[in-house]
């Protein structure tokens, strides 16, 4: 029974993520993090970071990859069964796709009208910057954790992601390489792995 | 366009190929989709920007939206199902295999070291597209207000991003709607 409820929660969660992600894969990461890590505690911050790394290095969209991975991890850890884990990843992946399916097929019929509508452009001009903030928050949450007690925030560094000062140099170096150097993301991750093997 | 000639299996196969060879998400997929589809005469050069714009504005995974839309153009709803399953299947199998193997690998000392190096890098790789997007779309004080407020609400108060998108959607809709009414 508990397993059935977990499956339903998994489906519902990824259905909502699929329905409310606007602005591509990185925006979706912020929603997945909000639901899967912050709200349900199904996986930890560091596992989430690992999933993002793996998703970026393997073919296919990041959103689908994370859904598949999270679906398997959540169910197989709760039940100890590989088979149910596979069902879990299928559930999460399908749940993520179904809202797009309904909405795209609806939009297709009205697209020409839709595209030129002032209303649509107006709404998008608000949503785009919001998504920028959401992606920024996803990055911040992987660095610092905020806990509240008696109305006062306490900030703690996420130690699984930043065990020592070398991590901060890696963060800065990867940002520089990717932003100014335009180095390919996969290459940047591989470089991170090699440096990790050498310095830790 | 040779609409009736395309079999569902063929649609599945082409999108499975596209799915298997794009690394790094939706935008990396666009040139490959363009190449595969225009070579087969499934889509004209002028149609692609529309498909991309539509897929970006619809919710969900962009690559999936492109598949749904393109499949629909070819064979209707059945075509869109074939295209979507095609583009998702390769990454589904690969990730599932990794997820199953990773649980037994993750305590390996070499893997731990490698991931210690990878994790800070990943965070930068999330920050870079954010900065690029901010430069493109945060051009007014209001855009900055929206971006910073939503960042703070999520990062500090743990508000779910879903609520934020929902609120902005409603407010933006209301604002734009009444502004238009006012003009008339």
Contacts between the chains, C-beta under 8 A, distances in Angstrom:
chain1	res1	chain2	res2	distance
A	16	B	162	5.7
A	17	B	162	7.5
A	18	B	59	6.9
A	18	B	60	4.9
A	18	B	61	7.6
A	19	B	59	5.7
A	19	B	60	7.5
A	20	B	59	6.3
A	20	B	161	7.5
A	20	B	162	4.7
A	20	B	165	4.9
A	20	B	166	6.8
A	21	B	59	5.5
A	21	B	60	5.8
A	21	B	61	7.5
A	22	B	57	7.4
A	22	B	59	5.2
A	22	B	165	6.5
A	23	B	56	7.4
A	23	B	133	7.8
A	24	B	25	7.2
A	24	B	26	5.6
A	24	B	27	7.7
A	24	B	56	6.9
A	24	B	61	7.9
A	24	B	62	5.1
A	25	B	25	4.4
A	25	B	26	6.0
A	25	B	61	6.8
A	25	B	62	7.1
A	26	B	126	6.2
A	26	B	129	5.2
A	26	B	130	6.9
A	28	B	60	8.0
A	28	B	61	6.7
A	29	B	126	6.6
A	30	B	154	6.9
A	30	B	161	4.9
A	31	B	161	4.7
A	31	B	162	6.2
A	31	B	165	7.9
A	34	B	154	6.6
A	34	B	158	7.9
A	34	B	160	4.7
A	34	B	161	4.5
A	34	B	162	6.8
A	35	B	160	6.7
A	35	B	162	7.2
A	38	B	158	5.3
A	38	B	160	7.4
A	39	B	160	6.2
A	46	B	119	6.7
A	49	B	118	8.0
A	49	B	119	4.7
A	49	B	122	5.4
A	49	B	123	7.2
A	50	B	102	7.8
A	50	B	106	7.9
A	50	B	115	5.9
A	50	B	118	7.6
A	50	B	119	7.3
A	52	B	122	5.1
A	52	B	125	8.0
A	52	B	126	7.1
A	53	B	115	7.4
A	53	B	118	4.8
A	53	B	119	7.2
A	53	B	121	7.7
A	53	B	122	4.7
A	54	B	95	7.3
A	54	B	98	5.8
A	54	B	102	7.4
A	55	B	95	7.3
A	56	B	23	7.8
A	56	B	24	6.4
A	56	B	25	7.8
A	56	B	122	7.2
A	56	B	125	6.6
A	57	B	23	7.1
A	58	B	23	6.9
A	58	B	91	6.5
A	58	B	94	5.2
A	58	B	95	6.2
A	58	B	98	6.8
A	59	B	19	6.6
A	59	B	20	5.4
A	59	B	21	6.3
A	59	B	22	5.8
A	59	B	23	5.0
A	59	B	90	6.1
A	59	B	91	5.5
A	59	B	94	6.5
A	60	B	19	5.6
A	60	B	20	7.9
A	60	B	22	6.9
A	60	B	23	7.9
A	60	B	63	7.5
A	60	B	87	7.8
A	60	B	88	7.4
A	60	B	90	6.4
A	60	B	91	2.4
A	60	B	92	7.7
A	60	B	94	7.2
A	60	B	95	7.4
A	61	B	25	5.5
A	61	B	26	5.8
A	61	B	29	7.6
A	61	B	61	4.7
A	61	B	62	7.1
A	61	B	63	4.3
A	61	B	64	6.7
A	61	B	91	7.0
A	62	B	25	5.0
A	63	B	60	7.5
A	63	B	61	4.1
A	63	B	64	7.9
A	64	B	61	5.8
A	64	B	63	7.7
A	64	B	64	6.9
A	64	B	88	5.7
A	64	B	91	5.6
A	64	B	92	7.0
A	64	B	95	7.9
A	65	B	91	5.5
A	65	B	95	4.9
A	68	B	91	7.1
A	68	B	92	5.3
A	68	B	95	4.2
A	68	B	96	6.0
A	68	B	99	7.1
A	69	B	95	5.3
A	69	B	98	7.4
A	69	B	99	4.9
A	72	B	95	8.0
A	72	B	96	6.1
A	72	B	99	4.2
A	72	B	100	7.0
A	73	B	99	6.1
A	73	B	103	7.9
A	76	B	103	7.5
A	82	B	100	6.4
A	85	B	99	7.6
A	85	B	100	7.3
A	86	B	96	6.4
A	89	B	92	7.1
A	89	B	95	7.5
A	89	B	96	5.5
A	89	B	99	7.0
A	90	B	92	7.8
A	93	B	88	6.5
A	93	B	92	6.0
A	96	B	60	7.1
A	96	B	61	6.9
A	97	B	60	7.2
A	97	B	61	7.5
A	97	B	64	5.6
A	97	B	84	6.2
A	97	B	88	6.9
A	99	B	59	6.4
A	99	B	60	6.1
A	100	B	58	6.4
A	100	B	59	6.4
A	100	B	60	3.2
A	100	B	61	6.6
A	100	B	64	5.4
A	100	B	65	5.5
A	100	B	68	6.3
A	101	B	68	5.8
A	101	B	80	7.2
A	101	B	84	7.0
A	103	B	58	5.4
A	103	B	59	5.9
A	103	B	60	7.3
A	104	B	54	7.4
A	104	B	55	7.5
A	104	B	58	5.0
A	104	B	60	7.8
A	104	B	65	5.2
A	104	B	68	4.4
A	104	B	69	5.7
A	104	B	72	7.7
A	104	B	80	7.7
A	105	B	68	6.9
A	105	B	72	6.5
A	105	B	77	6.8
A	105	B	80	6.8
A	107	B	54	6.4
A	107	B	57	7.9
A	107	B	58	5.6
A	108	B	54	7.5
A	108	B	69	6.3
A	108	B	72	5.9
A	111	B	50	7.4
A	111	B	54	5.8
A	115	B	50	7.6
A	115	B	53	7.0
A	115	B	54	7.7
A	118	B	176	6.7
A	118	B	180	6.0
A	119	B	173	7.0
A	119	B	176	5.2
A	119	B	177	6.3
A	119	B	180	7.1
A	120	B	57	7.4
A	122	B	172	6.2
A	122	B	173	7.9
A	122	B	175	7.1
A	122	B	176	3.0
A	122	B	179	7.5
A	123	B	169	6.6
A	123	B	172	4.4
A	123	B	173	5.5
A	123	B	176	6.2
A	124	B	57	6.4
A	125	B	137	7.9
A	125	B	143	7.7
A	125	B	172	7.6
A	126	B	146	6.2
A	126	B	168	5.4
A	126	B	171	7.1
A	126	B	172	3.6
A	126	B	175	7.7
A	127	B	165	7.2
A	127	B	168	6.0
A	127	B	169	6.9
A	127	B	172	6.7
A	128	B	133	7.3
A	128	B	137	4.1
A	128	B	143	7.7
A	129	B	134	7.7
A	129	B	137	5.6
A	129	B	138	5.1
A	129	B	143	3.9
A	129	B	144	7.1
A	129	B	146	4.4
A	129	B	147	4.3
A	130	B	146	5.0
A	130	B	147	6.8
A	130	B	150	4.9
A	130	B	164	6.4
A	130	B	165	6.7
A	130	B	168	4.7
A	131	B	133	7.2
A	131	B	165	8.0
A	132	B	130	5.9
A	132	B	133	5.0
A	132	B	134	4.8
A	132	B	137	6.6
A	132	B	138	6.2
A	132	B	147	4.6
A	133	B	146	6.6
A	133	B	147	3.9
A	133	B	148	6.3
A	133	B	149	6.8
A	133	B	150	3.4
A	133	B	151	3.9
A	133	B	152	8.0
A	133	B	154	7.4
A	134	B	150	5.6
A	134	B	151	7.4
A	134	B	154	6.1
A	134	B	161	4.9
A	134	B	164	6.7
A	134	B	165	7.6
A	135	B	126	6.4
A	135	B	129	7.0
A	135	B	130	4.2
A	135	B	133	7.2
A	136	B	127	7.5
A	136	B	130	5.2
A	136	B	134	8.0
A	136	B	147	7.2
A	136	B	151	4.5
A	136	B	155	7.6
A	137	B	150	7.0
A	137	B	151	4.7
A	137	B	152	7.9
A	137	B	153	7.8
A	137	B	154	3.6
A	137	B	155	4.2
A	137	B	161	7.5
A	138	B	126	5.8
A	138	B	154	7.8
A	139	B	123	5.4
A	139	B	126	4.6
A	139	B	127	4.8
A	139	B	130	6.7
A	140	B	151	7.0
A	140	B	155	4.2
A	141	B	154	7.4
A	141	B	155	5.7
A	142	B	119	7.9
A	142	B	122	7.7
A	142	B	123	5.0
A	142	B	126	7.4
A	143	B	123	6.3
A	144	B	155	7.8
A	146	B	155	6.8
A	146	B	156	5.1
A	146	B	157	7.9
A	146	B	158	7.4
A	153	B	156	6.4
A	160	B	119	7.4
A	161	B	119	4.5
A	161	B	120	6.6
A	161	B	123	6.9
A	162	B	119	7.8
A	162	B	120	6.6
A	163	B	116	6.4
A	167	B	116	7.4
A	167	B	119	7.3
A	167	B	120	4.5
A	168	B	120	7.2
A	170	B	117	6.3
A	170	B	120	4.1
A	170	B	121	6.0
A	171	B	120	4.0
A	171	B	121	7.4
A	171	B	123	6.0
A	171	B	124	5.5
A	172	B	124	7.9
A	174	B	120	6.6
A	174	B	121	4.0
A	174	B	124	3.8
A	174	B	125	6.8
A	175	B	124	4.0
A	175	B	127	6.1
A	175	B	128	6.5
A	178	B	124	6.0
A	178	B	125	6.1
A	178	B	128	4.6
A	179	B	128	5.0
A	179	B	131	6.6
A	184	B	24	7.9
A	185	B	24	5.8
A	185	B	125	5.2
A	186	B	23	6.1
A	186	B	24	6.8
A	188	B	121	5.6
A	188	B	124	7.6
A	188	B	125	6.4
A	189	B	118	5.7
A	189	B	121	5.7
A	189	B	122	6.9
A	189	B	125	7.3
A	191	B	121	7.4
A	192	B	117	4.4
A	192	B	118	4.5
A	192	B	119	7.9
A	192	B	120	7.2
A	192	B	121	3.5
A	192	B	122	7.8
A	193	B	114	4.0
A	193	B	115	7.5
A	193	B	117	5.5
A	193	B	118	5.2
A	194	B	114	7.8
A	194	B	117	7.2
A	195	B	117	4.7
A	196	B	113	5.0
A	196	B	114	4.9
A	196	B	115	6.8
A	196	B	116	4.7
A	196	B	117	2.0
A	196	B	118	6.3
A	197	B	110	6.5
A	197	B	113	5.0
A	197	B	114	5.4
A	197	B	117	6.9
A	199	B	117	7.3
A	200	B	112	7.8
A	200	B	113	4.3
A	200	B	116	4.9
A	200	B	117	7.0
